Amino acid sequence: MIIKVCGMREERNIREVSALDVDWLGFIFYSKSPRRVLPSIEPRTLLKERQKSVGVFVNASPERIMETAIACRLDYLQLHGDESPDDCHALRKRGFALIKALPVAAPEDLEKAKAYEGRVDYLLFDTRCEGYGGSGKAFYWSLLSHYDGETPFLLSGGIRPESAESLRRFRHPRLAGIDLNSGFEREPGLKDAEKLRDFVRRVRAAWNGG
């Protein structure tokens, strides 16, 4: 299972989190986000070799996305805005690995996932809110019983230290991992490494049958 920590912005904190047993670290390149990564940061240089860097974009132009991805040596592009299946397909044809975030509040929201089949590598199901994620609120995971697509997904939205037991009980054949963000912050963009360390340990043990 993939454990992704998103919304990293400062070098010291990135190094603290990359020292943990996490797989992917997410860096936001959306100018309106309080978690936007600092311009001086070079993500790839701060991660372990096995870890993947994920760049998060919201309604950015393909040119800007590709330029940033190449300059920062990003492993995945996460599109968190209103990007269409064709937008995703165009980037994927250029050799980029893609994650498409979809907001969820009702069963019909999951119907939209069908259009992205074969056009992205992963989906990310997040809580529907007025903005583009980062609400810190969870949606009813039971809604995901309505998702019968083939594309694997990451579970996001309001996961907190106290969510470990709920995650242990949650089952879905396409669940590929979890996305952690505001539920583990001291302030926007600054993660509590000790809370993350304890949570990751408990979740790994649960997934491994411990």
N, C-alpha and C positions, 0 to 999 in steps of 0.2 A: 504493500500500500504506500502511496505517495503522501508525504507530509510536506505541504507548501506553506511557507510563511511569507505573507505579502505586505507591501507597504513599508519596505525598508528604505531609509533615506540618509543615515549618517554612518560614516566609516566605522567608528568604534562599535556601534550597535550591530552593524552588519557582521563584523568579525565575531562578536559574541554569539550571535545566532548561528552563524555558519559553523561554529565549533560544536553545535548540538547535532543530534541524530536526525537531521531534517534533509529532505531530498532536493527541494526546489526553493529558491528565494525569489520573491517578486519585487520588481522595481517599477514604480508608477511614473509615467511620462506625460501625465495629464496636468496641464498648468493650473487648473482650478482645484486640484486635490491638495489638502494640507499634508499629505504623505508623499508629495512629489519628491523623487530622489534628487539630491543635490547635484548640480551640474558637474562638480569636480569628481564625482564618484565614477570609477571604472569597475562595474560589478564583477566582471570575470576575474579580476586580479584579487578579489577579496574572498572568493569561494574555494572550497575544496575541489579537487579535480573531479570527483564523482557527482558533485552537485550541479544542478541546472539553474541557469538564470532565465527569468521570465520578465519580459517587458510588457507593461500594461498600458494600453492606448485607448482613448475614447474619441471616436469620430475623427481621427487624424487622417491626413491624406496618405495614400499608399507611398508616395515619394518620401514623406517624412518618416513613416514607419520603417521603410527599408533602409534609409540613411542611418537612423538611430540603431537599428538592429545590427547593421554591419559595423558601425563605429564602436558599439558596446559589446559586440560579440555575443548577442543574445541567443540562447538556445530555443526559446519559445516566444511567440508573440501571443499575448492575451488581448483580445478585442472586447472591450467592455461597454461599447456604445450601441449605436443603431446599425452596425455594419450588416450588410445583407449576405446571404449565402454566396452570391457571385463575388462580392468583395473578398470574402474569405478564400474562395476558390482561386481568384487571381493571384493572391499572395502565396498560396500553397503551391501553385504551378511554378512559382519562382524559387521554390525550394525551402520555404519557411515552414516550420512546424507551428500549428495554430491551436489556440484554445479560444473558444467563443463562450462568453458569459451570457446567460439568459436569466432574466428575473422571473421569479416564481411566486405566485400568490393563489393560483387556482389551477385545477386540472387542465383547462384549456391552454394555459401558458406552455405546457409541455408538448402540446401539438406542434408548436413552432419549431421544436427541435428536429422534426422530421426533415425540414428543408435543408438542414446542415449536414445530413448524412453524406459521407464521402467528401465533404468539403473542409472538415476540420479534424484534428487528431483527438481532441478532447472537448467536451462541453464542461462548463462550470455553472452549476445552478446556485443562484444567489437570491436573496430576499428582494422582492419588488419594493421599491421606494421611489421618492420623488427625484432623486439624483441618480448617479451611476454607481451604486454600491456604497459600501462604507457606512451603512446605517447602524451596524452593531446589533441588528435584530434578526432573530431566526424565523424561518418559515416552518410550516408543518411538514416534516420530512415524510410523513405518510402520503403526501401528495405524489411523491416519486414512484409510488406503485403504478401510477398512470404512464410512466415512461417505459416504453417497450422498444426503444431504438437500439441500434448496434454500437453507437459511439460511446466509449467509456466517459465517465464524468467525475468531476471533483465536487464535493459537497462544501458549500460556503454559506456564509450568512450567520453571524451571531454566535459562532462557536466560542465557548468560554472554558475556563478550567473545570467548571462543574458539568460540562457536557460529556466527559469521558465515559460515564456509565451509559448514557443514551447512545453514544457511538458504538459501544460494545454490543448493544442490542440491535443496532440498525443493520439491515441486510438488503442488498440489491445486487443482481448479477453483473451490473455494469459499473458499480462503484469502484473507482480507481484510486481515490484518495480524498484528502481533506485540505481545505484552504483556511489558514488561520490569519487573523488580522487584528481588528480593534479590540477583541475580547482579551488580548494579551498585552495591552499597551499601558504605559505610564502616562503617555500623552500621544497625540497623533504622530505616527512615524517613529516612535521610540518604544521598542518592545521590551517587556520584562523577561529577561533571559532565564531567570530562575523559575518563573511560572511556566514558561515554555518547556524547560528541561523536565520538570516534574510531569507535566501533561503528556509530553512525548513519550516518556518512560512508561506511563500508565497505559496509554493507547497502544503502544507497541506490544506491551505484555498481553493486553486483551486480545489483540489481533492474532498473537502467536499462541493463544490458548492458555496464557499464564494467569 
